[in-house]
Amino acid sequence: MDESAGVERGQGVLYSHAALRASTGHPDHRVGPPAFHSQTQALLSPDIMPALHQFSFCPHSRFVRLIMGELAMEAEAIERNPFGREREFLAINPAGALPVLVEHDGQVVPGPDIIAEYLDETRGLVLGERRLLPENPSARVETRRLTQWFNVKFFHEVSELVLNEKAYKRLFPEAFPGDAPNTNAIRAAGANIRYHLSYVSHLVARRNWLAGETLSYADLAAAAHFSVVDYFGDVPWDANEAAKNWYARIKSRPAFRPLLVERLKGIPPAAHYNNLDF
Ligand SMILES: N[C@@H](CCC(=O)N[C@@H](CS)C(=O)NCC(=O)O)C(=O)O
């Protein structure tokens, strides 16, 4: 822990090419509920590098990390309890939710949608034709529609249910006082995900990627959410070959590698989780 900076450092992964190498060199990188003793001032004055306050298995954090990976953007990952509500964290994001980006100049950018828009505005143009939020207004609408589909609809119908029941209730019991495991929620997620897989295959039968011919925020949001469900082995890939092929393409991108080596404390991943040829 870096006490001088007032935040726990070294636990996160740097989303740069160097970090990508470092993280793949440490397949046992473990993630668990962190303890933070930071001060607001330190959070607002990150030195040199932007910082992403995130939780490694929060799909919205993963979405932002995939964007940063595609942009080859360097940032420090600061691992946080999603339900922590530490005073200094509420000072930068009163909503208390993850992820939050703190730019190198201290600009605070809260929430996955706002971060995605901000990164497009500040760094998106460098990708040219491969811009993740495409230039054309109707392509932007379609990209935003599908990004929201996964960040909101899929989250409520699938990934949030799986995460709550299989990880969050165990890792952060204080956030679920008196809540017993809910097998109905797992069952509902299992039924719902089949419709989402069908929708993915419907889309990729007509286009190269989910929102169009180029990789976009829609693919990154979808893959981020599928990846956390896949950790628990709860994506029935064999039921849908086209969706599986789409996920295999995105899973093999360098930006995905740091995600695949992360582990939840005491909860091992499904056997195929980091297998690119699953
Ligand atoms: N709609 C939220 C999405 C982010 C979100 O739900 N993050 C979760 C973790 S995946 C979180 O921080 N949950 C704790 C909370 O909201 O109290 C936003 O834009 O801020």
The ligand as a Tripos MOL2 file, in Angstrom:
@<TRIPOS>MOLECULE
LIG
   20    19     1     0     0
SMALL
NO_CHARGES

@<TRIPOS>ATOM
      1 N1        -25.9590    2.7650  -13.6110 N.3       1 LIG1
      2 C1        -24.7060    2.7030  -12.8840 C.3       1 LIG1
      3 C2        -23.9380    1.5040  -13.3760 C.3       1 LIG1
      4 C3        -22.7420    1.2090  -12.5410 C.3       1 LIG1
      5 C4        -23.0070    0.1630  -11.4870 C.2       1 LIG1
      6 O1        -24.1460   -0.3100  -11.2820 O.2       1 LIG1
      7 N2        -21.9450   -0.2240  -10.8030 N.am      1 LIG1
      8 C5        -22.0780   -1.2110   -9.7440 C.3       1 LIG1
      9 C6        -20.9750   -2.2470   -9.7820 C.3       1 LIG1
     10 S1        -21.0340   -3.2210  -11.2510 S.3       1 LIG1
     11 C7        -21.9580   -0.5140   -8.4260 C.2       1 LIG1
     12 O2        -21.0880    0.3030   -8.1950 O.2       1 LIG1
     13 N3        -22.8700   -0.8890   -7.5320 N.am      1 LIG1
     14 C8        -22.8990   -0.3840   -6.2100 C.3       1 LIG1
     15 C9        -23.9570    0.6600   -6.0480 C.2       1 LIG1
     16 O3        -24.5120    1.1260   -7.0510 O.co2     1 LIG1
     17 O4        -24.1920    0.9790   -4.9030 O.co2     1 LIG1
     18 C10       -23.9150    3.9890  -13.1330 C.2       1 LIG1
     19 O5        -23.9400    4.5000  -14.2740 O.co2     1 LIG1
     20 O6        -23.2710    4.4790  -12.2020 O.co2     1 LIG1
@<TRIPOS>BOND
     1     1     2 1
     2     2     3 1
     3     2    18 1
     4     3     4 1
     5     4     5 1
     6     5     6 2
     7     5     7 1
     8     7     8 1
     9     8     9 1
    10     8    11 1
    11     9    10 1
    12    11    12 2
    13    11    13 1
    14    13    14 1
    15    14    15 1
    16    15    16 2
    17    15    17 1
    18    18    19 2
    19    18    20 1
@<TRIPOS>SUBSTRUCTURE
     1 LIG1         1 GROUP 0 **** ****
